[in-house]
Amino acid sequence: MAFEEIGEIFNFSSDYYGAYLLGLVDDFIGTEQVSEEIATSLVPHFISWAVFSHRFRLGHENKTIFELYLESPRYKSRMKPKVHTLISEWKSAMPGVYYTEEILGERVLVVNDVIRMKLG
């Protein structure tokens, strides 16, 4: 159920903040002068980072799109307590760069954190 929620998070992000996210992508590609080939593979990861980690000013608070999703009526109307407990922990997750060492199942990977050089 938590994995299904990821799709809902990105649907919410696109529906309510799609233009904002595309602006971030355009700014990044323009500022960093990223080639089209690299940008094509980088954009999905950049969007994930922006949804879960990038804080922007909304009124008097700085929030991520993910935090706004958790507060939205769209989410609250479907929320399941056990799933909510799990995905709420994603607020403190830090994005990383990983190399897949081994695939143990459909959703189980052994990865190597390229930055910290640790298996996870």
CYANA upper distance limits for C-alpha pairs under 8 A (distance plus 0.5 A):
  1 MET  CA      5 GLU  CA      6.88
  1 MET  CA     83 VAL  CA      7.44
  2 ALA  CA      6 ILE  CA      7.35
  2 ALA  CA     83 VAL  CA      6.47
  2 ALA  CA     86 LEU  CA      8.03
  2 ALA  CA     87 ILE  CA      7.25
  3 PHE  CA      7 GLY  CA      7.98
  4 GLU  CA      8 GLU  CA      7.46
  5 GLU  CA      9 ILE  CA      6.68
  6 ILE  CA     10 PHE  CA      6.89
  7 GLY  CA     11 ASN  CA      6.63
  8 GLU  CA     12 PHE  CA      6.59
  9 ILE  CA     13 SER  CA      6.62
  9 ILE  CA     66 PHE  CA      7.45
  9 ILE  CA     69 TYR  CA      7.22
 10 PHE  CA     14 SER  CA      6.54
 10 PHE  CA     51 VAL  CA      8.43
 11 ASN  CA     15 ASP  CA      6.52
 12 PHE  CA     16 TYR  CA      6.51
 12 PHE  CA     17 TYR  CA      8.21
 12 PHE  CA     69 TYR  CA      7.44
 13 SER  CA     17 TYR  CA      5.62
 13 SER  CA     18 GLY  CA      6.62
 13 SER  CA     51 VAL  CA      7.58
 13 SER  CA     65 ILE  CA      7.15
 13 SER  CA     66 PHE  CA      8.49
 13 SER  CA     69 TYR  CA      8.38
 14 SER  CA     18 GLY  CA      4.62
 14 SER  CA     19 ALA  CA      8.37
 17 TYR  CA     21 LEU  CA      6.63
 17 TYR  CA     65 ILE  CA      8.30
 18 GLY  CA     22 LEU  CA      6.64
 19 ALA  CA     23 GLY  CA      6.64
 20 TYR  CA     24 LEU  CA      6.89
 21 LEU  CA     25 VAL  CA      6.79
 21 LEU  CA     47 ILE  CA      7.36
 21 LEU  CA     50 ALA  CA      7.78
 22 LEU  CA     26 ASP  CA      6.60
 23 GLY  CA     27 ASP  CA      6.53
 24 LEU  CA     28 PHE  CA      6.59
 25 VAL  CA     29 ILE  CA      6.59
 25 VAL  CA     43 VAL  CA      7.52
 25 VAL  CA     46 PHE  CA      7.87
 25 VAL  CA     47 ILE  CA      8.13
 26 ASP  CA     30 GLY  CA      6.44
 27 ASP  CA     31 THR  CA      6.36
 28 PHE  CA     32 GLU  CA      6.32
 28 PHE  CA     33 GLN  CA      8.38
 29 ILE  CA     33 GLN  CA      5.92
 29 ILE  CA     34 VAL  CA      5.59
 29 ILE  CA     35 SER  CA      8.39
 29 ILE  CA     39 ALA  CA      7.54
 30 GLY  CA     34 VAL  CA      7.52
 34 VAL  CA     38 ILE  CA      6.97
 34 VAL  CA     39 ALA  CA      6.51
 35 SER  CA     39 ALA  CA      6.49
 36 GLU  CA     40 THR  CA      6.57
 37 GLU  CA     41 SER  CA      7.54
 38 ILE  CA     42 LEU  CA      6.51
 39 ALA  CA     43 VAL  CA      6.21
 41 SER  CA     45 HIS  CA      8.36
 42 LEU  CA     46 PHE  CA      6.64
 43 VAL  CA     47 ILE  CA      6.56
 44 PRO  CA     48 SER  CA      6.81
 45 HIS  CA     49 TRP  CA      6.73
 46 PHE  CA     50 ALA  CA      6.62
 47 ILE  CA     51 VAL  CA      6.62
 48 SER  CA     52 PHE  CA      6.71
 49 TRP  CA     53 SER  CA      5.87
 49 TRP  CA     54 HIS  CA      7.15
 49 TRP  CA     95 PRO  CA      7.02
 50 ALA  CA     54 HIS  CA      5.09
 50 ALA  CA     55 ARG  CA      8.41
 50 ALA  CA     64 THR  CA      8.16
 50 ALA  CA     65 ILE  CA      8.23
 51 VAL  CA     64 THR  CA      6.74
 51 VAL  CA     65 ILE  CA      5.54
 51 VAL  CA     66 PHE  CA      6.18
 52 PHE  CA     64 THR  CA      6.54
 52 PHE  CA     65 ILE  CA      7.07
 52 PHE  CA     66 PHE  CA      5.85
 52 PHE  CA     67 GLU  CA      8.43
 52 PHE  CA     90 TRP  CA      8.38
 52 PHE  CA     91 LYS  CA      7.45
 53 SER  CA     64 THR  CA      6.56
 53 SER  CA     91 LYS  CA      8.45
 53 SER  CA     94 MET  CA      7.92
 53 SER  CA     95 PRO  CA      8.21
 54 HIS  CA     63 LYS  CA      8.32
 54 HIS  CA     64 THR  CA      6.11
 54 HIS  CA     65 ILE  CA      8.32
 55 ARG  CA     62 ASN  CA      5.89
 55 ARG  CA     63 LYS  CA      5.31
 55 ARG  CA     64 THR  CA      5.08
 55 ARG  CA     65 ILE  CA      8.18
 56 PHE  CA     62 ASN  CA      5.54
 56 PHE  CA     63 LYS  CA      6.18
 56 PHE  CA     64 THR  CA      7.02
 57 ARG  CA     61 GLU  CA      6.20
 57 ARG  CA     62 ASN  CA      4.96
 57 ARG  CA     63 LYS  CA      7.18
 58 LEU  CA     62 ASN  CA      6.51
 58 LEU  CA     63 LYS  CA      7.44
 63 LYS  CA     67 GLU  CA      6.68
 63 LYS  CA     68 LEU  CA      7.37
 64 THR  CA     68 LEU  CA      6.95
 65 ILE  CA     69 TYR  CA      6.64
 66 PHE  CA     70 LEU  CA      6.87
 66 PHE  CA     91 LYS  CA      7.97
 67 GLU  CA     71 GLU  CA      6.97
 67 GLU  CA     91 LYS  CA      7.67
 68 LEU  CA     72 SER  CA      6.63
 69 TYR  CA     74 ARG  CA      8.22
 69 TYR  CA     75 TYR  CA      6.95
 70 LEU  CA     75 TYR  CA      6.56
 70 LEU  CA     76 LYS  CA      7.70
 70 LEU  CA     88 SER  CA      8.28
 71 GLU  CA     75 TYR  CA      7.68
 71 GLU  CA     76 LYS  CA      7.57
 72 SER  CA     76 LYS  CA      6.74
 73 PRO  CA     77 SER  CA      6.35
 74 ARG  CA     78 ARG  CA      7.71
 75 TYR  CA     79 MET  CA      6.40
 79 MET  CA     83 VAL  CA      7.92
 79 MET  CA     84 HIS  CA      6.88
 80 LYS  CA     84 HIS  CA      6.39
 81 PRO  CA     85 THR  CA      6.69
 82 LYS  CA     86 LEU  CA      6.99
 83 VAL  CA     87 ILE  CA      6.64
 84 HIS  CA     88 SER  CA      6.24
 85 THR  CA     89 GLU  CA      7.30
 86 LEU  CA     90 TRP  CA      7.93
 87 ILE  CA     91 LYS  CA      8.24
 89 GLU  CA     93 ALA  CA      7.64
 96 GLY  CA    113 ASP  CA      7.44
 96 GLY  CA    114 VAL  CA      8.41
 96 GLY  CA    115 ILE  CA      7.82
 97 VAL  CA    113 ASP  CA      6.46
 97 VAL  CA    114 VAL  CA      6.13
 97 VAL  CA    115 ILE  CA      7.09
 98 TYR  CA    111 VAL  CA      6.43
 98 TYR  CA    112 ASN  CA      5.85
 98 TYR  CA    113 ASP  CA      5.07
 98 TYR  CA    114 VAL  CA      5.87
 99 TYR  CA    111 VAL  CA      6.03
 99 TYR  CA    112 ASN  CA      5.61
 99 TYR  CA    113 ASP  CA      7.12
 99 TYR  CA    114 VAL  CA      7.10
100 THR  CA    109 LEU  CA      7.25
100 THR  CA    110 VAL  CA      6.62
100 THR  CA    111 VAL  CA      4.95
100 THR  CA    112 ASN  CA      6.84
101 GLU  CA    109 LEU  CA      8.05
101 GLU  CA    110 VAL  CA      5.95
101 GLU  CA    111 VAL  CA      5.71
101 GLU  CA    112 ASN  CA      6.95
102 GLU  CA    109 LEU  CA      6.37
102 GLU  CA    110 VAL  CA      5.52
102 GLU  CA    111 VAL  CA      7.48
103 ILE  CA    108 VAL  CA      6.76
103 ILE  CA    109 LEU  CA      5.15
103 ILE  CA    110 VAL  CA      6.83
104 LEU  CA    108 VAL  CA      5.78
104 LEU  CA    109 LEU  CA      6.20
104 LEU  CA    110 VAL  CA      7.81
105 GLY  CA    109 LEU  CA      7.60
110 VAL  CA    119 LEU  CA      7.44
110 VAL  CA    120 GLY  CA      6.49
111 VAL  CA    119 LEU  CA      6.14
111 VAL  CA    120 GLY  CA      5.88
112 ASN  CA    117 MET  CA      6.82
112 ASN  CA    118 LYS  CA      6.03
112 ASN  CA    119 LEU  CA      4.89
112 ASN  CA    120 GLY  CA      6.71
113 ASP  CA    117 MET  CA      5.61
113 ASP  CA    118 LYS  CA      5.71
113 ASP  CA    119 LEU  CA      6.68
113 ASP  CA    120 GLY  CA      7.68
114 VAL  CA    118 LYS  CA      7.96
